Structures are given as structure tokens and as C-alpha cells.
Amino acid sequence: MPTLRPYNSITLQLSNFYSVNSLNDLERDAWLWLTSAPKRKRDGFKTMTLATRTLDGVNARTVVLRKADADAKTLWFHTDVRSDKVGELSRHPKATLLFWDNRRQIQLRLSVTTAPHTDDAIASEHWAGLWVGGRKMYLSEHMPGLPYPEPYPGFPAQFGENLPTEAESEAGRNNFLVVECRVLTMDYLHLSRAGQTRARFRYEPFPGMEWLVP
Ligand SMILES: Cc1cc2nc3c(=O)[nH]c(=O)nc-3n(C[C@H](O)[C@H](O)[C@H](O)COP(=O)(O)O)c2cc1C
């Protein structure tokens, strides 16, 4: 029979990057990485895979993490209001956000419920913080995903490699959507030769945390 120890007495040695000694520390680290990633150029958590439900199956794509709030357990990303994912999320607001950081050898799988922001204060705040290069993709005259007779760059061809002016970029505001993702559960997995670590953190409907068999 293995001897069982209380969680808070377990000290796990995890790679050279950090060590954790409780579920609380591990969760705090995960949120610290998520909140700092948008400001760090080459952070592994800067992009994530968004998985959604479609009418006849599932869909997945990469999106950029724009902001995370550890207290509100909420993440935000930007997208074009005309894209397929928006229709999918409006029909089925629950989604999965999947992160993989190769350097830290950490996977985070977040089950979320989403809400769109188009013409409110949240959307305006994100739009104001977006540089003209980021706004350029919202200037597309066409619906993302539509067939086109020739290669289309995703913005009016006249811009070429140039950036729009601040005033020109404002035309993209109508196509801009911020998706708010409230985290329901976070599944944490750390890979290591010395032993893998897996844990689940629940936020809604009932808070809780537990170790899982990897
Ligand atoms: C590195 C990378 C980052 C991306 N970031 C975003 C993003 O933040 N928002 C977005 O809508 N699409 C982003 N895309 C494009 C999407 O992956 C996808 O191709 C596009 O949004 C259309 O998706 P949909 O048809 O499933 O809606 C990114 C693609 C890559 C490769």
C-alpha cells in the first residue's frame, strides 16, 4: 500500500524553471504565465488553439492571447466579426482554449464560456490599444473564408506592404470583435522525464482543485 500524504506536504521538483509545492502555487504560476504572455514577444503562451463546436463536428484554429486577468479568471482574444468562429460561438458559446509552451513543457487546456464585444467599452478599449498593423487585417472588404478568384492578402490591395494611417485604420472598427472567455476549468499538464504533473482547477459552477493521473 502506498503511503498517502496531504497535498500541501508534497514537493514536486519540476524541471529547472521552477518547483511547486502545492496546487495553489501551481495554479498561481499558470495564471502568472497567462497574464504576462501578451506583453512578452516570444512567450509560448502568446498564441493558443481555439476549438469550437460546428453544426456537424468541431473546428480549431490559432488565435493570439490579447489579455488575461487572474482575478476574473478571464481571457480575451480578437477576431473578425464575419469569421466562421463567431457564428460557431454564437450558436455554442462554450469552447476550449489549448496552450502549449515548449520551453516550459506545459500544456494548459481551458474550458471556457465566451461572450462577444463589438460596440461597447471593452471593444473600444481593445481597439484603442491595437496598433495600425494589427488593425490592417480588419480592413478586408471580403468575408473571411469566402472563395476568391485569385490570392487575396486580407486587406485592400492598395496598402501592399504599407501600414494604414490611424484615420484609414478606423474603417476596420466595424469588423472588429473582442471575445471574452470566462474560464470554467483549467487542466494543467507538465511533461518531465522525472514524472509528469497533471492537475485540474475548477472555477465554475463549483470551485475546487485536484491532482489528476497524467
Ligand atoms: C500565429 C497565428 C495567429 C493568429 N491569430 C489570430 C487571431 O488573433 N484572431 C483571429 O481571428 N485569427 C487569427 N489567426 C487566423 C486563424 O487561425 C484563422 O485562420 C482565421 O481566424 C479564420 O478562422 P475561422 O474561419 O475558423 O473563423 C491566426 C493565425 C496564426 C497562424
The ligand as an SDF file (V2000), in Angstrom:
LIG
                    3D

 31 33  0  0  0  0  0  0  0  0999 V2000
    0.0410   32.6140  -35.3670 C   0  0  0  0  0  0  0  0  0  0  0  0
   -1.3950   32.9080  -35.7690 C   0  0  0  0  0  0  0  0  0  0  0  0
   -2.1250   33.8090  -35.0420 C   0  0  0  0  0  0  0  0  0  0  0  0
   -3.4410   34.0910  -35.3940 C   0  0  0  0  0  0  0  0  0  0  0  0
   -4.1650   34.9560  -34.6250 N   0  0  0  0  0  0  0  0  0  0  0  0
   -5.4680   35.1770  -34.9000 C   0  0  0  0  0  0  0  0  0  0  0  0
   -6.2620   35.9970  -34.0380 C   0  0  0  0  0  0  0  0  0  0  0  0
   -5.8060   36.5290  -33.0160 O   0  0  0  0  0  0  0  0  0  0  0  0
   -7.5740   36.1680  -34.3690 N   0  0  0  0  0  0  0  0  0  0  0  0
   -8.1250   35.5790  -35.4780 C   0  0  0  0  0  0  0  0  0  0  0  0
   -9.3110   35.7720  -35.7120 O   0  0  0  0  0  0  0  0  0  0  0  0
   -7.4040   34.8050  -36.3050 N   0  0  0  0  0  0  0  0  0  0  0  0
   -6.0890   34.5760  -36.0380 C   0  0  0  0  0  0  0  0  0  0  0  0
   -5.3510   33.7600  -36.8540 N   0  0  0  0  0  0  0  0  0  0  0  0
   -6.0080   33.1600  -38.0430 C   0  0  0  0  0  0  0  0  0  0  0  0
   -6.8840   31.9800  -37.5900 C   0  0  0  0  0  0  0  0  0  0  0  0
   -6.0670   30.8970  -37.2050 O   0  0  0  0  0  0  0  0  0  0  0  0
   -7.8760   31.5380  -38.6600 C   0  0  0  0  0  0  0  0  0  0  0  0
   -7.2000   31.1270  -39.8220 O   0  0  0  0  0  0  0  0  0  0  0  0
   -8.8620   32.6340  -39.0310 C   0  0  0  0  0  0  0  0  0  0  0  0
   -9.2320   33.4180  -37.9120 O   0  0  0  0  0  0  0  0  0  0  0  0
  -10.1280   32.0390  -39.6420 C   0  0  0  0  0  0  0  0  0  0  0  0
  -10.7070   31.1940  -38.6910 O   0  0  0  0  0  0  0  0  0  0  0  0
  -12.2320   30.6800  -38.7430 P   0  0  0  0  0  0  0  0  0  0  0  0
  -12.5740   30.5590  -40.1890 O   0  0  0  0  0  0  0  0  0  0  0  0
  -12.1870   29.3800  -38.0410 O   0  0  0  0  0  0  0  0  0  0  0  0
  -13.0730   31.7010  -38.0490 O   0  0  0  0  0  0  0  0  0  0  0  0
   -4.0320   33.4590  -36.5250 C   0  0  0  0  0  0  0  0  0  0  0  0
   -3.2920   32.5230  -37.2330 C   0  0  0  0  0  0  0  0  0  0  0  0
   -1.9980   32.2560  -36.8790 C   0  0  0  0  0  0  0  0  0  0  0  0
   -1.2200   31.2380  -37.6810 C   0  0  0  0  0  0  0  0  0  0  0  0
  1  2  1  0
  2  3  1  0
  2 30  2  0
  3  4  2  0
  4  5  1  0
  4 28  1  0
  5  6  2  0
  6  7  1  0
  6 13  1  0
  7  8  2  0
  7  9  1  0
  9 10  1  0
 10 11  2  0
 10 12  1  0
 12 13  2  0
 13 14  1  0
 14 15  1  0
 14 28  1  0
 15 16  1  0
 16 17  1  0
 16 18  1  0
 18 19  1  0
 18 20  1  0
 20 21  1  0
 20 22  1  0
 22 23  1  0
 23 24  1  0
 24 25  2  0
 24 26  1  0
 24 27  1  0
 28 29  2  0
 29 30  1  0
 30 31  1  0
M  END
$$$$
